[in-house]
Amino acid sequence: MSFTHLGLSEKVLAAVAATGYTTPTPIQEQAIPHVLARKDVLGIAQTGTGKTAAFVLPMLTILEKGRARARMPRTLILEPTRELAAQVKENFDRYGAGQKLNVALLIGGVSFGDQDAKLTRGVDVLIATPGRLLDHTERGGLLLTGVELLVIDEADRMLDMGFIPDIERVCKLVPFTRQTLFFTATMPPEIRRITETFLHNPQKVEVSKPATTAVTVTQCQVPAGREAHEKRELLRRLLREAKDLQNAIIFCNRKREVAVVHKSLQKHGFSVGALHGDMDQSARTAALEQFRKGELPLLVASDVAARGLDIPEVSHVFNFDVPHHPDDYVHRVGRTGRAGRSGMAISLVTPLDQKSMVAIEKLIGQSIPRAEGDFEVRTDASDASERPREQRGRERSRGGRGKPQRGRDRERSHEPREARGEAQPSAEARTAPEARPASEARPAREARPPRESRPPREARPPREGKPSSEPRDGARQQANPSHVPSIGRPEPRRQREADSEPGDHSHLPAFLLRPVRSPAGA
Ligand code: AMP
């Protein structure tokens, strides 16, 4: 099967040929003819299947005829996150290079004025996140009554982020007669309801079973202690010892954990970026770009920030936290092993995560073996600085340094290390980015998130921050012994302990090392 049989225009076929794609992916092969026949489409497909081009290419063909009117976009694409919206725009830029189409991006973090000016000029394709789109319609600068084609992408993620009421509002603002293309990786009941309400006799296109992990991904679980500092130490060890690690995404369940893990890895000399919903747009884009280019081999991310990002060739995924929702596991693991490449997904599993692991294994229909090797966590000297302050206080008090006062102890965390009598970081660590005030590393105070990430009133609570599952008996840990992957050769214990010193990064593979800035004035 080639692209030429799908009904796409000559211009679009030329653009596809220029990208080097010769064969449509299954979702493209199935969806494109329906889109061109102006049918509603319900596409059940994960990212990585080529689903973006499955709607972008026929849209470009359709848009060749007709002209945009001021403030009345002809087509509208809704995306859950700014990054996804930007990626879709990149697709239009790439495949639509030969057409003079106006493509506008309405996302948070960009000034209303610039966006207004663009809308006034007339827009063929409007790509938006729901919150910013509704802000524009409420201000009267945007009319959706000219929309001929509506795309709702990553609908299940929209549900997770609490956008369904916004989606319902948008669906009522566009003409009843429009064509709707609806993409989702999974079909929970709420999504099914939406499709029944807003799609008209849709053509269902399903490219792979939802909630399956690619066969090219080796998955394993590594038992972890329940304390966060124990998990951080284990993560460092896994990163150092992972075989064939080229780049990795490290997933955390909460935004604040992303910040803590990011900071901790930096402190230990890893070259790492972060991606979470509280970062401003330019910081997110910069981190993602650096990761894409390979300048940062590691990226710590939350589900919301990372969902659907087009990051090719991730060799490893680490679940620093086991996700509470099994479909998040599938999405995370889907970052690796793409397009037939091999990948590795490693989950740090505490006793509290057993229930979540049972749900994950049930969903993916396979057991996730425990990794071989001695990965138990000990507490070593370097990690004293990472243990909860109260715990260190208790240790100090046992050592005869006086009874710690909880409140005061917390306040003291803002003091420089010297003043607290703690070990000094190495010269390298002092001159590194983490030498910023401690307050920057602390979880951001719950400022009002931008509208896109704000959970609406009616929506179910966001996943980030859900309570952990109850502990479960250890029976789950007996994974299929015939399929136990090895994630690396554990080094002798003495060697590992020496490795853990925050200032000494000689043990890290060079590409994982954070570039060191020279001390000021040196
Ligand atoms: P998506 O599922 O839209 O995120 O696409 C995943 C990746 O597949 C992107 O890097 C696309 O550029 C790439 N891709 C899309 N269509 C094709 C195709 N027909 N052949 C090869 N790669 C493709």
Residues whose N, C-alpha, C, O or C-beta is under 5 A from the ligand:
A	BS01	AMP	Y21 T23 P24 T25 Q46 T47 G48 T49 G50 K51 T52 A53 D310
